[in-house]
């Protein structure tokens, strides 16, 4: 997570921590169709684990550029049997719209890493 988002107002600056953006983006993402949840990949053993609600931001990397635009990397687990293109298109559109509305900053880039699939009963 790099940089901090900021807005200038008449009375001063508003600084938005990347953790805040990641947590919000994660909450939006898990509401999206076909997304089971955020994933954490253990680099040591390569195991993928589904993150609990309190740790959603761990599955997301946020980068804020010099021009205050946001890039997001999502590590997700998707539902079995659903088109990956459908799930990712929906995720990108929803996250872009909601994060831009929430932060007042532009979302420049969204990368999605599918780390696993789950069969949902």
N, C-alpha and C positions, 0 to 999 in steps of 0.2 A: 504494500500500500504506500503510494508515494504522493507527495504534494498535499495541499489542503485546498478545498474549494473556498473561494471568497467572493463576497459581494460588497460593493461600495454603496453606502447610503449617505444621506445628507449628514447624519449624525455620527458616522464612523463605519468601520468594517464589520462584516459578519463572516466569521471563519467557520467552515463546515469540515469537521474531521472525516477522514475517509472511512473510519469505522462506522460512523453514522450512516453514510451512503451505503456501505456494504450491508449493514443490518436491515436498512429499509429495502434495498434491492432484493435481499434474500427473502424477506417477508412477502414481497410482491411475487417473486418467482415461485414460491411453494404454493401459492394460490392458483398458479397457471395450470391449465389443462395438460395432463400427461406427465407433469413433474411430480415425482415421488418425494424428492427432497434434495438438499445440497449434500455433496460428498466431500469427504476428506480422504486424501490419499496419503498413506504412510510411505514416505520415500524409501525407508529402510527395507521394509518387507513387501512393498507393493500392494498391501491390503487396502481395500476401499471400504470406508464405513459411512453409513447414513448418519448425518448430523442431527442431533436433537434441536428442537426449536430455539433454544437459548444460544446455540452455537452456529447459526446459519451463516454468519459473516465469515466463518472460517473456510467456507466453500467458495468464497468470492474474492477476487483480487481487484482492487480499485486503483486506478491511476488518474491523477489530475494533471493535465498538461499546463504549460505556461499560459496558454490562452484560456484557462479555466474550463476546458472541455474534459469530459469524463470518458474513460475507457474502462470497461468491465469484463472480467473473465469469470465465467460461471463454471463450476464443477458440479454436475448434476447426475442424479439417478432418475431414469425415466420409466414409465409404465410399459410393461410388455404388451406387444400387439398394437401399438399405436405408431403411426407414421412419425419418424424422427423429424422430417421436414415440417410437418404440421405443428408439432410440439415446439420446435425451435423458432419457427416464424412467429407463433403466438407469444412465446416468451420474449423475444426481441421487441416486438411491437408494444407489448404491455409494459415491460420494464422501461423502455425508452420513454414512453409517454408519462408514466407515473413518476419516474426518477426526475425527469425534467420539470414536471409540475411541482414536485416536492422541493427540489434544490434551487430551481431558477437557473440551473446550469445546463449546457448542451451535452447530450450523450453522443459522443462521436463514434464509438466503436463498442460492439458487444461480441465477445467470443464465447462459444459454448463448448465445453469439453464434457462429453458423455462418458461417465466413469463406470456406469453399470445400468442394468435393467432389473426391475422387480415385477414379479407377478402379483397383482393385487386381487385379493379375493372379492 
